[in-house]
Amino acid sequence: MTTATTAAIAGAPPAAVGDAAPAAPVALRGVGRAFAAPDGGTRDVLRGVDLDIAAGEIVAILGPSGCGKSTLLRIVAGLDHPTSGEADIDGEPVQSYDVRCAVGFQEPRLLPWRSLERNVALGLPRGTARRAGRAHVARLLELVGLAEFAGHRPHEVSGGMAQRASLARALARNPEVLLLDEPFGALDALTRLRMQDLLLDVHAAEPTTVLLVTHDVDEALQLADRIVLLGSDGAAPGADVRQTVVVPGHRPRDRGSAELAELRGRLLDGLGIDRHGAARGIQATTTIPHFPY
Ligand SMILES: Nc1ncnc2c1ncn2[C@@H]1O[C@H](COP(=O)(O)OP(=O)(O)OP(=O)(O)O)[C@@H](O)[C@H]1O
């Protein structure tokens, strides 16, 4: 067990700020989640999800819209709870609002009246000494290329810069597990590519475990060690792991490689998307269709 985990469980002070980010393995064992349905019954969204993520691994989750990707991420973060099964981090069950995790969303969710620097500082573990906290925030702003904009407020910077500040805020916690829910989904195509490269730089500097939900097959191929396809077998309601794909090659990968293009095709097939479009009246695209309940 890492120092930070021990601290979280025992209520002891967190690991010193500025330590290399720890990384912990994540295990999902038979995770199911049902929600109340309008007819008074329940509706299975996830069922029997089994997944092991190694410490420091980047795993991308792909699946049709509404299949339960965000729900799975929330369960790992302790923001939601499974109806069956369990989620563990470093062999210990996830707790409510688990302090071992940090979550990044599609929108930066920065406080508009605070400077970027003070927004990033919000992510520091409770009880961080002021001077150590300042130094850590400065290092993170440097890492995400915002050192010169530390004093700017969110409305004074671009959407991509705000999202970088949001990533720095998530990292400020020194998370063992970084959970990213479509973190670049709202950005323009070019900024999105830059952010993907930045995430790889950040991961090289702070090799934490990353679980990334994305709708973008190419993004998953560029960033992940493994891609997990969530979906339903059609026989029973609810989604589980349909396929796990190891992405070949070292990061950063050649976005134009034939090997990745072939894998992209296979993933699109797995998602039920016709890559040539016309045959089934669907546009060939990397955008993923809605989950059929
Ligand atoms: N708190 C809740 N109460 C009831 N239903 C919920 C709740 N949270 C999620 N759901 C339902 O669970 C299903 C899965 O939602 P979730 O957001 O996890 O899917 P997703 O795969 O992330 O979707 P998308 O790709 O569109 O973001 C949806 O049908 C959603 O309406």
The ligand as a MOL file (V3000), in Angstrom:
LIG
                    3D

  0  0  0     0  0            999 V3000
M  V30 BEGIN CTAB
M  V30 COUNTS 31 33 0 0 0
M  V30 BEGIN ATOM
M  V30 1 N -28.5260 9.2600 -11.0380 0
M  V30 2 C -29.1510 8.6280 -12.0310 0
M  V30 3 N -30.4440 8.2840 -11.9330 0
M  V30 4 C -31.0800 7.6370 -12.9300 0
M  V30 5 N -30.4910 7.2820 -14.0880 0
M  V30 6 C -29.2000 7.6180 -14.2430 0
M  V30 7 C -28.4570 8.2920 -13.2370 0
M  V30 8 N -27.1770 8.4570 -13.6860 0
M  V30 9 C -27.1400 7.9150 -14.9060 0
M  V30 10 N -28.3440 7.4060 -15.2530 0
M  V30 11 C -28.6700 6.7330 -16.4870 0
M  V30 12 O -27.7160 5.7180 -16.7000 0
M  V30 13 C -27.4220 5.6110 -18.0820 0
M  V30 14 C -25.9300 5.6940 -18.2830 0
M  V30 15 O -25.5200 7.0300 -18.0390 0
M  V30 16 P -23.9950 7.4640 -18.2150 0
M  V30 17 O -23.9510 8.9530 -18.0920 0
M  V30 18 O -23.1730 6.6750 -17.2980 0
M  V30 19 O -23.7090 6.9880 -19.7000 0
M  V30 20 P -22.4990 7.3420 -20.6700 0
M  V30 21 O -22.1160 6.1000 -21.3460 0
M  V30 22 O -21.4520 8.0760 -19.9130 0
M  V30 23 O -23.2250 8.3470 -21.6730 0
M  V30 24 P -22.6070 9.4770 -22.6370 0
M  V30 25 O -21.6270 8.7840 -23.5170 0
M  V30 26 O -23.7900 9.9760 -23.3950 0
M  V30 27 O -21.9770 10.5150 -21.7430 0
M  V30 28 C -28.2160 6.6890 -18.7990 0
M  V30 29 O -29.3830 6.1380 -19.3450 0
M  V30 30 C -28.5540 7.6560 -17.6950 0
M  V30 31 O -29.7730 8.2890 -17.9490 0
M  V30 END ATOM
M  V30 BEGIN BOND
M  V30 1 1 1 2
M  V30 2 1 2 3
M  V30 3 2 2 7
M  V30 4 2 3 4
M  V30 5 1 4 5
M  V30 6 2 5 6
M  V30 7 1 6 7
M  V30 8 1 6 10
M  V30 9 1 7 8
M  V30 10 2 8 9
M  V30 11 1 9 10
M  V30 12 1 10 11
M  V30 13 1 11 12
M  V30 14 1 11 30
M  V30 15 1 12 13
M  V30 16 1 13 14
M  V30 17 1 13 28
M  V30 18 1 14 15
M  V30 19 1 15 16
M  V30 20 2 16 17
M  V30 21 1 16 18
M  V30 22 1 16 19
M  V30 23 1 19 20
M  V30 24 2 20 21
M  V30 25 1 20 22
M  V30 26 1 20 23
M  V30 27 1 23 24
M  V30 28 2 24 25
M  V30 29 1 24 26
M  V30 30 1 24 27
M  V30 31 1 28 29
M  V30 32 1 28 30
M  V30 33 1 30 31
M  V30 END BOND
M  V30 END CTAB
M  END
